[in-house]
Amino acid sequence: MIMTPKIGLNLERNYSINFDLPERDRKLIKFIIIHYTGMKKESEALKRLSNPKSKVSTHYFIKNNGTVINMVPEDYVAWHAGISHWKNYKSLNKYSIGVEISNPGHNHKYKNFSQKQISSLTKLLKMIIKEYKIKRKNILGHSDIAPSRKKDPGEKFPWRKLAKKKLSCWYKISEKKIKIYRGKKLLSLEKELFLKNLYKFGYCKIKEKSFNQNISYLTKAFQRRFRQDLINGKIDKECLLISKNLIKN
């Protein structure tokens, strides 16, 4: 085990062969993408991330006990994001560092992330941000960049706590003030404004095919990030106010 002295992070190295050659230009690295493993057993997730047949991998894996495993060197492209979009970027593997956190996920008794995991993640994020000068608005969840396919890291992930440490984005409105608008219906033009706000923030524009279904996916991704106690895929005035505030800050 390696101790990084400046930040007190315990690191193990257990390299996967699942990555792209040659080395990438480090200037391309603009994002950090956070995932959960979504598997019943931590050991199974680690095996899958090293199995060539799985065609998936990650740069860092955070175990239940907080231990961090470096599985792909940062200079190489890991296979974690898949089909993905954010702002003008497509296929974010090339532009990002992936972090997988051990958690069974929505299909296997989704649970809270441990304090040890979040402590290690905080140290890891600070290390990566410092190295690549990554903006906190570019620290994203898998569901942000692939809302129709993914739910991770999900509504139990502590985005707000990270924002207080300047490690993610959050809105600047009191919850008491905005909760009174929960469930209040919007006019069609207001729904369009909500979507425009999301596109401006970075979410991918919805295509005409399966439009209504994709609106629900996109809204749920937004809610898992910014309104974690109610994920229903419905756009209401509370969602609109949060979206307005996000693009102001």
Backbone hydrogen bonds, N-H to C=O, Kabsch-Sander energy under -0.5 kcal/mol:
donor,donor_aa,acceptor,acceptor_aa,energy
2,I,11,L,-3.9
4,T,2,I,-0.6
4,T,9,L,-2.3
7,I,4,T,-0.7
8,G,4,T,-1.7
9,L,4,T,-0.9
10,N,8,G,-0.5
11,L,2,I,-3.6
11,L,9,L,-0.6
12,E,68,V,-2.9
14,N,12,E,-0.5
14,N,70,N,-1.9
16,S,71,M,-3.1
19,F,17,I,-1.4
20,D,77,V,-2.3
24,R,75,D,-3.1
26,R,24,R,-0.5
28,L,25,D,-2.3
29,I,26,R,-1.3
30,K,28,L,-0.7
30,K,95,Y,-2.8
31,F,95,Y,-2.1
32,I,138,N,-2.0
33,I,97,I,-2.4
34,I,32,I,-0.5
34,I,140,L,-3.0
35,H,99,V,-2.8
37,T,101,I,-1.8
38,G,103,N,-2.4
39,M,103,N,-0.6
45,A,41,K,-1.7
46,L,42,E,-2.2
47,K,43,S,-1.9
48,R,44,E,-2.4
49,L,45,A,-2.1
50,S,47,K,-1.1
51,N,47,K,-0.8
51,N,48,R,-0.7
54,S,51,N,-1.4
55,K,51,N,-0.8
57,S,79,W,-2.0
59,H,98,G,-0.8
60,Y,98,G,-1.9
61,F,69,I,-2.2
62,I,100,E,-3.0
63,K,61,F,-0.6
63,K,67,T,-2.9
66,G,63,K,-1.8
68,V,10,N,-1.4
69,I,61,F,-3.1
70,N,12,E,-3.4
70,N,68,V,-0.5
71,M,59,H,-2.2
71,M,69,I,-0.8
72,V,59,H,-1.1
76,Y,73,P,-2.0
77,V,20,D,-0.6
78,A,76,Y,-0.6
79,W,18,N,-0.6
80,H,78,A,-0.9
84,S,82,G,-0.5
85,H,145,I,-2.2
86,W,89,Y,-2.1
87,K,202,G,-3.0
89,Y,86,W,-2.7
91,S,84,S,-2.4
94,K,91,S,-1.1
95,Y,92,L,-0.8
96,S,92,L,-0.6
96,S,93,N,-1.2
97,I,31,F,-1.8
99,V,33,I,-2.6
100,E,60,Y,-3.1
101,I,35,H,-1.7
102,S,62,I,-2.7
108,H,105,G,-1.5
113,F,156,K,-0.5
118,I,114,S,-2.2
119,S,115,Q,-2.3
120,S,116,K,-2.2
121,L,117,Q,-2.6
122,T,118,I,-2.5
123,K,119,S,-1.7
124,L,120,S,-2.5
125,L,121,L,-3.2
126,K,122,T,-2.0
127,M,123,K,-1.9
128,I,124,L,-2.4
129,I,125,L,-3.1
130,K,126,K,-2.0
131,E,127,M,-1.8
132,Y,128,I,-2.3
133,K,129,I,-1.8
134,I,129,I,-0.7
138,N,135,K,-2.0
139,I,136,R,-1.5
140,L,32,I,-2.8
140,L,138,N,-0.7
142,H,34,I,-1.9
143,S,152,D,-2.6
144,D,141,G,-0.9
145,I,141,G,-1.2
146,A,142,H,-1.2
149,R,146,A,-1.6
150,K,146,A,-2.6
154,G,151,K,-0.6
157,F,154,G,-1.4
159,W,157,F,-2.0
162,L,158,P,-1.9
163,A,159,W,-2.2
164,K,160,R,-1.7
165,K,161,K,-0.7
165,K,162,L,-0.8
166,K,163,A,-2.0
167,L,162,L,-2.7
178,I,174,S,-1.7
179,K,175,E,-2.3
180,I,176,K,-0.6
181,Y,178,I,-1.9
182,R,179,K,-1.6
184,K,181,Y,-1.7
191,K,187,L,-2.0
192,E,188,S,-2.1
193,L,189,L,-1.9
194,F,190,E,-2.1
195,L,191,K,-2.1
196,K,192,E,-2.4
197,N,193,L,-2.4
198,L,194,F,-2.0
199,Y,195,L,-2.4
200,K,196,K,-2.4
201,F,197,N,-2.1
202,G,198,L,-1.7
203,Y,198,L,-2.0
211,F,208,E,-1.4
214,N,210,S,-2.4
215,I,211,F,-2.0
216,S,212,N,-1.7
217,Y,213,Q,-2.0
218,L,214,N,-2.6
219,T,215,I,-2.8
220,K,216,S,-2.4
221,A,217,Y,-2.2
222,F,218,L,-2.2
223,Q,219,T,-2.6
224,R,220,K,-2.7
225,R,221,A,-1.0
226,F,222,F,-2.9
227,R,223,Q,-2.2
230,L,227,R,-1.3
232,N,230,L,-0.6
236,D,234,K,-0.6
237,K,181,Y,-0.6
237,K,184,K,-1.8
238,E,181,Y,-0.9
240,L,236,D,-2.0
241,L,237,K,-2.4
242,I,238,E,-2.1
243,S,239,C,-2.5
244,K,240,L,-2.3
245,N,241,L,-2.1
246,L,242,I,-2.2
247,I,243,S,-1.6
248,K,244,K,-0.7
248,K,245,N,-0.5
249,N,245,N,-1.1
